[in-house]
Amino acid sequence: MSDRQQLNGIYAITDPQLLPDDTQLFMAVESALKAGLSCLQYRDKKADASKALRQARGLAELCGHYGCLLIINDDVLLAKASGADGIHLGQEDGVLLQARDYLGPDVLIGRTCHNSLQLAEEAKIQGADYLAFGRCYPSSTKPSAPATSLAIFTQAAHLGLPLVGIGGINSPARAAEVKAAGASMIAAVEGIFAQSNPQQAVHQYHQAIKDTLLNSLPTEVQHDSLSRTF
């Protein structure tokens, strides 16, 4: 699936407690988009159908303008009605195969795998396009989620799918650690949308990841990369 090529970078997730109305939601999301997001997940499990559709369609328009993939949390009906690029399913959010049948072959489907390689292998067999592992650190968003070792990204690399790190990645330093461990995408909620300037927050995530990856290269390659930059 061609959209899989975009599954690398920063994966922002909205939170209705942080962004309770349309104005706050769209302003914060556009700010973050200006710094470069690979994916935006719209997540509001308590919104009524009218509000959810209005917000999801607005986000679809914004994401389309900035070249970002819009992922809907859990709701296959909303994903289809809003024209989103994909859907994210937790372990309690429905059957992946049924979602694929309803949404068709071109919609991205992500699956929460917690800290389980077995769940990841099952999700791949069922046709998932990316796999999410976490929580990577203590998380106020999902405090009861099982803890996940960063080694899971190396262990899951053989599956050949984009891997998302999620849970408690609320600082650029943590984002860099998860990326260095082998994650394709870094998911963040508070680290982006609890900040006064989401654009700056996303930029800091990008910079921390870039610096960490650069420092992992051999010295001569680092010098070559820096000379190209300047």
NORTA-V320189 format. One record per helix or strand. SS is the DSSP state (~ for helix, > for strand). FROM is the first residue (numbers start at 1). TO is the last residue. Records with the same first field share a line. If there is no record, write none. Layout:
# NORTA-V320189
SS=FROM-TO / FROM-TO
This chain:
# NORTA-V320189
~=2-6 / 22-35 / 49-66 / 76-82 / 96-103 / 117-125 / 152-155 / 157-159 / 172-181 / 190-193 / 198-215 / 219-229
>=9-13 / 39-42 / 69-73 / 86-89 / 108-112 / 130-133 / 162-165 / 185-188
